Amino acid sequence: MDPPGLYVHIPFCKTKCPYCDFYSVTDLSALDAWLEALNKEADMYRDVFGIFDSLYLGGGTPSLLDNRQMETLIKMIRRCFAFTNDVEISMEVNPDDVDVEKLKCWHDCGINRISIGVQSFDDDELVFLKRRHSATGAKRSIEHVVSVGFENFGIDLMFGLPSQTEDILISNLEKALTFEPKHLSCYQLTLEKKTPYGRLKAEGRIKPLSENKEKRLFALTSAYLKSKGFIHYEISNFAKAVQYESRHNKKYWQHIQYLGLGPAAHSFNDNKRWWNCKSVDRYCKDISKRIKPIDGFEILSDEQLRLERLLLGFRTKFGVAIRDVKDNQSFEQTLLRLQRRRIVKVVNDKIVPTVKGFLIANRLPQMFF
């Protein structure tokens, strides 16, 4: 079996982006209490999972932790859990938090993979997204990352903003590649209903791009980065080489077990999935009573696990095993039709989506069932 992955959710942000629907709070007063509670939650799972080969610090904004808090967090995690010698330790970073002193601390703590949330190198787009950094600030932060010696770093970008053109998109990609990142995540802006921008969309005050324009920008991103030698290994993710694909995130897509710590974190083990409460206060109170802060769980049947493998697999270059769809009566006709339309291809014993397939990845399982 593949080693499990460990995720730690740092649920704090200095400011909340109006498009973000991930759980976080802007009140930092409970940060030390959360850190103490996290230590106790880790103890609760000390013997449940095996040796981890990935640790992912996500949020929220992990990079807002000061050096003392970061050192405490890493020491606590290493005290509670065992890791392989080649463990991948990733951290999400806001450009506005980056300075040389912090970077050296992260490096000394063993963090060896940085994901920088630039989102755009266009100042007008950054203003729309209400990011804390400017394009100049983003460039400076990446230069610091390189100077300290982080060889494995990635840049996160967004596409599909209401005013974005193909020229702006290509400009963003070109500027990102000047820093020679090993990884790029290119996410489509999604205006979720419960976010401030989702409500503005519902009121007609923000008009998203048409679906056809979004498809063109997605295809353009894929074609451009492939022409520069990147592997399009998941709908939103590109790596310069196989060794730079996110080891941790691939666990989600390939149904490999993982443990999540912190408010709103999810875990998956065998056929069981559970998730923590979305409240820093409740999280700390539950743990102070030695109660796991679990908000819900589900036991997945064999059929549910198979359908999840399809939903996740069709999002990646790894595809899905033919055996997972072969028992359907119309399997051969469906597969032939999708191949003719260049939506999927067969590689060994896998059905693998093309870029056209990525565009309808969520619908592909329904086509086979």
Secondary structure, 3 states (H helix, E strand, C coil): CCCCEEEEEECECCCCCCCCCCCCECCHHHHHHHHHHHHHHHHHCCCCCCCEEEEEEEECCHHHCCHHHHHHHHHHHHHHCCEEEEEEEEEEECHHHCCHHHHHHHHHCCCCEEEEEEECCCHHHHHHHCCCCCHHHHHHHHHHHHHHCCCCEEEEEEECCCCCCHHHHHHHHHHHHCCCCCEEEEEECCCCCCCHHHHHHHCCCCCCCCHHHHHHHHHHHHHHHHHCCCEEEECCEEECCHHHCCHHHHHHHCCCCEEEECCCCEEEECCEEEEECCCHHHHHHHHHCCCCCEEEEEECCHHHHHHHHHHHHCCECCCEEHHHCCCCCCHHHHHHHHHHCCCEEEECCEEEECHHHHHCCCCHHHHHC
